[in-house]
Amino acid sequence: MTIIPTSLCNRLAGGVFKTVLVLASIALVLSPVDLAAQGQPVQNGPMIPVALWWIGAFVLGLALVYGIMRNRRRTRSDKELTERSTKQLYAEESRDERRS
């Protein structure tokens, strides 16, 4: 294993070196050991399940981005209204539990 001097790491701006190092490490770990001995690729089955995984991951990513962006646009009054409504809901549930 090669040790990279810290002075070289410090000279590279914006953490580009660290990003490249992490991506190279991931590629090295995920690459097969016997790559040359594998031969031609073989079609093992339908690609529909794999495509569904990719589509699902993409839709989930879009939903997360949408939720984050929508939450950032909330005003202070929207946040206070949400807090009051939540406290009111918890109070009602607590009263209902005491009655039963």
N, C-alpha and C positions, 0 to 999 in steps of 0.2 A: 504494500500500500504506500502510495506516495504522499508525503506530507507537504502541503502547500504553505509557503511562508505567509505570516500574517501581514507583512508589509505589502505583499501583492494584493491581499484581500482589502486592505485599507485604501489602496490606491484606486481600486475600481469603484466608480460612483454608482449610487442608487441601489446597491445590493444586486446588481446584474450578475456578478460572479456567483453569489449564493444561489440565485434562482437557477442559473445554468447548472450548477453543481447538484442541486436537488433534483432537477429534471433528468440529468444524466444518471444519477443514482437510481431513480425510479425506473428508467429505461433499462439499466443494467440488471436490476433485480427481476424485472418482469420478462426480460428476453430469455428465450430458451437456451440451454447450454449447448445442445447439439443442433444448432441451427443449420449447419451445412449438411447434416445427415438426414434432414427431413424430406427432401425430394420435392416433387411438385405438389401444390395444394390440391386437396381432394374435397369434393363437395360432399359433406356428411349428412345434410338434411336441409329442410326448408329454412330460409332466413327470416321468416315472419316473426318467430318469437324474439329474435335478436332485435329486429326492427321495432317491435312493440316495446322492448326495454328502453331503447334509445328515445322513442317518441314519449314514453312515460316520464323518463328523466328530464327531457326537454320541457314538457308541460309542467312538471313539478317545479323546475327552475323558474319558468315564467310566473307561476303562481307565487313563489317566494319573492321574486323581484317586485311583482305587483303589490303584494302585501306590505313589503318594506316601504315602497314609494308612497303608498296610500297612507301609511301610518306616519310618515314624516311630514305630510301636509296638514296634519291635524293642528288646529289652533288650541290655544290654552283653554278657551271656553269649552271646546269639544272634549278635551281631556278631563276637565272638572266635571262635566256632565256625565261622562263615563264613570268616574269615581263615585259620584253621588248615586248613580243608578245601581252600581255594584253594591255599595253599602246598604242601599234600600232593599235590594234583592236578598242579601245575606240576612238582614234584620227580619224580613218576612219569613224566610226559611227557618230561622231560629224560633220565631213565634209559633210556626206550624209544628215544629218538633216538640215544643213545650206543651202544646195542646193535646198531642196524641200520646 
